[in-house]
Amino acid sequence: MEAPIVTGPRYEALLELLRAADAVWNASRAFFARWELSPSQFNVLNVLRDQPLGLNQTELSQTLVMHRSNLTGLVDQLESRGLVRRREAPGDRRSWRVVLTAEGHRLLRAILPPYFERIEAALAHLSLPRARRLATDLRRVRKQALNPNRPDPLSRA
């Protein structure tokens, strides 16, 4: 008879992380629907918000952790709505930079206040120090997941 597989608290933590990510994604889809945006489209706009010179699609895809081929469709959709535009990169006519338009800025100004209110309400149970620790812990989980053979020097058994 085989011994039962013991999952333990780390597996339970992973399941809760995945459940939380799924719940947040679904809540985001419902939230952004009133502006006819997907969460991914919002993320593109939000990343470009503080980039007056824009980003090329490689930079944008790396920032969003998204494959360039998926990003192209998102940029096409946002461009058709007048929220972003592509412009030639200075010195490289083969490359394009994606920039937020005035309409894109206007839409973000409408979205961001209720968006940040929603974030505050969802995480209100966390003290600010605990929220910082959670962000640090999640960064470590992400880095470790990307390189599982690298020991985490801060890990405790």
ZIVENSUL-V353379 format. One record per residue. N is the residue number from 0. RES is the residue in one letter. PHI is phi in degrees with one decimal (999 if undefined). Layout:
BEGIN
n res phi
N RES PHI
N RES PHI
END
This chain:
BEGIN
n res phi
0 M 999
1 E -78.1
2 A -70.3
3 P -66.1
4 I -81.1
5 V -95.4
6 T -91.2
7 G 80.6
8 P -69.1
9 R -69.4
10 Y -64.9
11 E -60.8
12 A -62.9
13 L -61.9
14 L -60.1
15 E -66.7
16 L -61.5
17 L -65.5
18 R -64.4
19 A -64.0
20 A -61.7
21 D -64.8
22 A -64.8
23 V -64.9
24 W -61.3
25 N -66.0
26 A -65.7
27 S -65.0
28 R -58.6
29 A -65.5
30 F -63.3
31 F -77.2
32 A -59.7
33 R -64.3
34 W -105.2
35 E 56.0
36 L -122.7
37 S -92.1
38 P -57.3
39 S -66.1
40 Q -63.8
41 F -59.2
42 N -60.2
43 V -60.8
44 L -59.9
45 N -66.7
46 V -65.3
47 L -76.5
48 R -53.5
49 D -104.5
50 Q -124.3
51 P -59.3
52 L -89.4
53 G 76.8
54 L -134.2
55 N -77.2
56 Q -67.3
57 T -67.9
58 E -60.9
59 L -64.8
60 S -66.8
61 Q -68.3
62 T -64.0
63 L -88.2
64 V 52.5
65 M -142.3
66 H -69.0
67 R -55.8
68 S -64.2
69 N -72.2
70 L -67.1
71 T -56.5
72 G -64.2
73 L -62.5
74 V -64.0
75 D -57.9
76 Q -63.7
77 L -67.5
78 E -67.3
79 S -65.2
80 R -90.5
81 G 78.3
82 L -91.6
83 V -137.1
84 R -144.0
85 R -96.2
86 R -136.6
87 E -60.9
88 A -77.1
89 P -57.2
90 G 82.0
91 D -146.8
92 R -70.3
93 R -86.0
94 S -110.0
95 W -120.9
96 R -111.0
97 V -98.3
98 V -124.4
99 L -78.0
100 T -87.4
101 A -59.2
102 E -65.4
103 G -64.1
104 H -62.8
105 R -61.3
106 L -63.0
107 L -62.1
108 R -62.6
109 A -77.9
110 I -81.3
111 L -60.9
112 P -58.7
113 P -68.3
114 Y -64.5
115 F -68.5
116 E -62.2
117 R -64.3
118 I -62.1
119 E -59.6
120 A -65.8
121 A -67.7
122 L -110.5
123 A -60.4
124 H -72.2
125 L -95.5
126 S -67.0
127 L -60.6
128 P -62.1
129 R -68.4
130 A -62.6
131 R -64.1
132 R -64.1
133 L -61.4
134 A -60.4
135 T -63.6
136 D -61.9
137 L -68.6
138 R -60.8
139 R -65.6
140 V -60.7
141 R -60.8
142 K -62.9
143 Q -67.3
144 A -66.7
145 L -74.1
146 N -139.3
147 P -66.1
148 N -85.1
149 R -88.0
150 P -67.8
151 D -83.3
152 P -65.2
153 L -96.4
154 S -71.4
155 R -115.9
156 A -60.4
END
